[in-house]
Amino acid sequence: MDERIRIARARPAEAALIERLMQQSIATAADQDHHGDLQVIDAWSRSKQRAQITDWLGDPALYLNLGRWQGRPVATALALRSGEICQCFVQRDYTGHGIGRALVLDLEHALRRWGCTHASLYSTASAQDFFARLGYSPSGEALGFHGLHLQLMHKTF
């Protein structure tokens, strides 16, 4: 892995930082998915509030990580003990640097430690190629969620 990238399990004291990372990523890096529609942005962002993130950080059945580029926090991702990857957000200026890949590999490592033999996720249209490069395959019908088009994808370890 690139030595400029550091991935670690997020700490409760980082909840506000993670909230900002998620909100900024939704607003700017995911514009291909929400097309600037403020209602879609609001609906997508609603569950990414500090109180919810604090709850996630205290839940032993969840794994939330934080990615840093040269010490600067720029990305975060979340997985459930059930094998579902729920979120992966990278700040627009840091996409294409390997941070998203490092986040997902870290989540997969946590899932394997929990005994999972596969991972699943719902990908936005703009992230499908990224997840495909990491070995995820479409595995079902796409669905709509708060104005987004999401594709179920799956990977066996």
DOPA-103012 format. One record per residue: x, y, z of N, C-alpha, C in turn. Coordinates in steps of 0.001 Angstrom, whole numbers, padded with zeros to 6 digits, always signed. Layout:
BEGIN
XYZXYZXYZ
...
! end
This chain:
BEGIN
+000843-001186+000000+000000+000000+000000+000886+001246+000000
+000410+002267-000621+001095+003553-000676+001327+004069+000740
+002551+004432+001059+002869+004873+002428+002208+006202+002805
+001670+006919+001839+000953+008163+002141-000453+007896+002682
-000915+006641+002540-002261+006257+002961-002193+005549+004312
-003069+005963+005207-003221+005306+006505-004714+005056+006729
-005039+003821+007054-006420+003442+007333-006453+002899+008758
-007395+003369+009550-007528+002893+010928-009001+002889+011309
-009317+002069+012288-010679+002082+012825-010946+003466+013399
-012106+004012+013093-012471+005348+013580-012751+005296+015080
-012508+006416+015732-012726+006556+017180-013910+007496+017429
-014571+007338+018570-015727+008201+018879-015410+009696+018786
-014211+010092+019148-013848+011509+019090-013821+012039+017651
-013875+011148+016663-013804+011552+015254-015180+011632+014591
-016251+011503+015362-017603+011498+014790-017906+012770+013995
-017556+013933+014522-017834+015193+013811-017029+015262+012508
-015805+014824+012553-014960+014794+011358-015569+013865+010307
-016000+012702+010728-016604+011740+009800-017893+012300+009208
-018685+012965+010022-019903+013606+009523-019557+014578+008388
-018559+015427+008603-018153+016387+007559-017660+015673+006304
-016852+014621+006467-016344+013881+005307-017493+013301+004482
-018444+012685+005176-019577+012084+004468-020420+013154+003766
-020747+014213+004479-021582+015273+003905-020905+015906+002683
-019611+016204+002807-018887+016809+001686-018789+015854+000501
-018547+014586+000781-018444+013608-000305-019762+013466-001042
-020847+013416-000298-022164+013319-000943-022408+014554-001807
-022141+015715-001277-022426+016960-001997-021551+017157-003225
-020272+016770-003142-019357+017103-004233-018862+015912-005050
-018503+014827-004409-017912+013705-005144-018963+012806-005787
-020193+012876-005316-021247+012009-005835-022226+012751-006733
-021794+013847-007322-022706+014648-008132-023231+013893-009346
-022497+012897-009832-022979+012086-010951-024196+011259-010547
-024330+011025-009259-025441+010214-008774-026655+011047-008399
-026444+012198-007784-027599+013017-007370-027886+014164-008323
-026987+014438-009267-027183+015466-010298-027568+016826-009715
-027065+017117-008519-027323+018406-007903-028713+018566-007309
-029482+017502-007281-030844+017557-006751-030770+017681-005227
-031146+018839-004701-031021+019097-003265-031873+018163-002414
-033002+017710-002935-033831+016759-002178-033117+015410-002042
-032471+014977-003100-031730+013712-003053-030537+013847-002103
-029824+014951-002203-028679+015189-001311-029129+015183+000142
-030223+015868+000428-030729+015933+001795-031141+014554+002299
-031869+013809+001484-032319+012475+001902-031128+011547+002130
-030140+011609+001266-028960+010759+001360-028136+011145+002591
-028061+012413+002864-027240+012924+003974-027893+012770+005340
-029198+012632+005361-029939+012652+006625-029435+011638+007653
-029031+010454+007210-028573+009432+008161-027079+009539+008465
-026462+010570+007976-025026+010772+008207-024801+011933+009172
-025557+011951+010245-025446+013003+011254-024571+012507+012406
-023984+013431+013119-023044+013108+014197-023622+012120+015213
-024871+012307+015635-025463+011403+016632-025518+009966+016107
-025904+009809+014840-025960+008471+014242-024563+007876+014138
-023603+008678+013723-022230+008204+013588-021670+007798+014949
-021969+008559+015971-021534+008208+017332-022113+006854+017728
-023374+006614+017401-023990+005310+017674-023257+004196+016926
-022937+004449+015659-022212+003435+014879-020882+003098+015536
-020189+004135+015994-018859+003927+016585-018922+003129+017887
-020065+003143+018540-020211+002393+019773-020796+001003+019586
-021127+000638+018368-021781-000640+018095-020737-001687+017684
-020569-002762+018471-019556-003765+018152-019859-004578+016893
-021078-004468+016360-021424-005182+015131-021150-004351+013881
-020551-003177+014064-020207-002298+012944-018714-002009+012966
-018172-001783+011790-016764-001393+011677-016711-000153+010794
-016313+000961+011365-016207+002236+010655-014742+002620+010637
-014216+002831+009443-012808+003216+009364-012656+004633+008826
-011444+005148+008962-011103+006502+008535-009810+006427+007739
-009819+007031+006553-008642+007032+005700-007976+008395+005693
-006659+008368+005798-005863+009599+005778-004876+009554+004619
-004723+010710+003995-003741+010897+002932-002706+011875+003479
-001498+011417+003629-000427+012234+004203-000890+012908+005505
-001579+012140+006337-002037+012622+007632-003369+013347+007624
-003842+013728+006461-005108+014474+006357-006279+013503+006209
-007321+013597+007078-008482+012712+006938-009285+013069+005695
-009459+012075+004797-010106+012344+003514-011138+011301+003102
-011331+010244+003908-012226+009174+003482-012705+008360+004676
-013841+007702+004495-014384+006843+005539-015277+005786+004900
-015395+004651+005589-016239+003560+005089-016795+002775+006279
-017880+002044+006028-018597+001341+007094-019034-000037+006623
-018858-001044+007499-019338-002403+007226-020091-002940+008436
-021011-003841+008159-021777-004534+009190-021215-005940+009368
-021299-006450+010566-020828-007803+010868-021511-008842+009974
-022667-008529+009439-023402-009445+008560-022740-009614+007199
-021768-008762+006884-021083-008850+005601-021450-007753+004623
-022252-006804+005044-022651-005718+004152-021731-004509+004321
-021246-004021+003201-020516-002757+003185-021567-001691+002905
-021723-000795+003858-022826+000173+003792-022429+001503+003169
-021173+001879+003337-020756+003192+002869-019275+003182+002530
-018931+004003+001576-017527+004250+001236-017477+005638+000608
-016914+006577+001340-016866+007965+000900-015425+008453+000840
-015040+009012-000302-013717+009593-000483-013909+011019-001003
-013226+011958-000411-013300+013344-000861-012890+013442-002336
-013584+014278-003077-013378+014394-004526-011899+014554-004917
-011170+015398-004244-009773+015659-004621-008844+014484-004354
-009346+013448-003685-008495+012309-003316-008922+011010-003978
-009900+011062-004876-010262+009860-005608-009139+009550-006595
-008952+008275-006869-007916+007848-007800-006532+007720-007191
-006421+007870-005873-005124+007757-005192-004953+006426-004464
-005963+005549-004511-005883+004265-003832-006488+004247-002446
-007043+005371-002014-007601+005448-000662-008888+004630-000559
-009763+004742-001539-010995+003961-001519-010703+002470-001518
-009757+002066-002331-009343+000658-002369-008847+000217-000995
-008008+001030-000368-007473+000694+000949-008592+000610+001990
-009573+001516+001911-010716+001472+002825-011476+000156+002695
-011793-000222+001456-012576-001431+001226-011782-002669+001635
-010504-002723+001312-009689-003872+001726-009647-003986+003244
-009590-002863+003940-009615-002873+005401-010961-003398+005906
-012066-002970+005294-013380-003484+005674-013452-004993+005434
-012961-005435+004287-012979-006866+003978-012170-007656+005006
-011053-007109+005430-010233-007763+006453-011034-007898+007757
-011744-006838+008138-012578-006884+009348-013683-007924+009188
-014296-007990+008018-015353-008969+007778-014815-010392+007884
-013652-010638+007324-013045-011973+007431-012739-012329+008887
-012265-011346+009672-012018-011595+011105-013310-011987+011811
-014432-011446+011357-015737-011777+011932-016271-013107+011400
-015568-013727+010484-015991-015010+009943-016804-014938+008670
-016940-013776+008087-017690-013636+006834-016899-014246+005683
-017601-014870+004771-016974-015448+003584-017332-014676+002318
-018119-013632+002498-018491-012791+001360-018861-011396+001868
-018935-010481+000927-019384-009125+001216-020410-008744+000162
-021350-007906+000560-022322-007377-000385-022438-005881-000157
-022929-005188-001154-023091-003740-001067-024055-003280-002137
-024592-002093-001932-025399-001423-002942-024559-000265-003460
-024180-000348-004706-023319+000669-005299-024119+001716-006057
-023681+002960-005920-024215+004002-006789-023697+003742-008200
-024318+004357-009171-023899+004176-010559-022444+004600-010757
-022053+005692-010137-020696+006201-010351-019621+005331-009701
-019981+004476-008740-018981+003651-008042-018947+002205-008544
-019816+001813-009454-019872+000418-009885-018569-000062-010505
-017947+000735-011336-016669+000319-011945-015582+000163-010886
-015562+001052-009900-014599+000963-008795-014761-000377-008077
-015996-000713-007700-016213-001965-006980-015938-003175-007874
-016239-003078-009154-015935-004180-010069-014425-004438-010116
-013622-003379-010115-012163-003556-010108-011678-004237-008834
-012468-004147-007759-012114-004804-006496-012700-006212-006392
-013318-006686-007480-013821-008050-007500-015294-008219-007204
-016041-007129-007108-017476-007203-006841-018226-007346-008164
-019268-008193-008147-020079-008430-009341-021525-008063-009061
-022213-007527-010067-023646-007264-009890-024359-008571-009540
-025301-008503-008614-025961-009744-008183-027435-009503-007873
-028102-008883-008786-029522-008644-008581-029963-007396-009299
-031218-007120-009149-031809-005953-009782-031348-004672-009102
-031228-003626-009881-030946-002298-009319-032206-001825-008604
-032014-000958-007626-033170-000412-006930-033012+001085-006749
-034114+001737-006541-034109+003163-006284-034178+003418-004792
-033450+004401-004326-033441+004746-002910-033213+006237-002793
-034214+006966-002332-034125+008423-002167-033619+009120-003428
-034056+008669-004573-033672+009298-005827-032370+008786-006412
-031732+007815-005761-030489+007223-006264-030803+005882-006919
-029967+005491-007877-030068+004170-008493-028913+003346-007940
-029261+002268-007226-028261+001455-006551-028256+000037-007115
-027058-000488-007321-026898-001843-007843-026353-002743-006744
-027053-003849-006444-026547-004823-005496-025342-005516-006117
-024257-005601-005343-023038-006250-005811-022542-007193-004703
-021758-008192-005098-021365-009250-004184-019910-009667-004487
-019220-010102-003441-017862-010640-003606-017688-011772-002603
-017135-012887-003062-016811-014006-002201-015313-013937-001896
-014962-014182-000637-013539-014143-000245-012899-015506-000430
! end
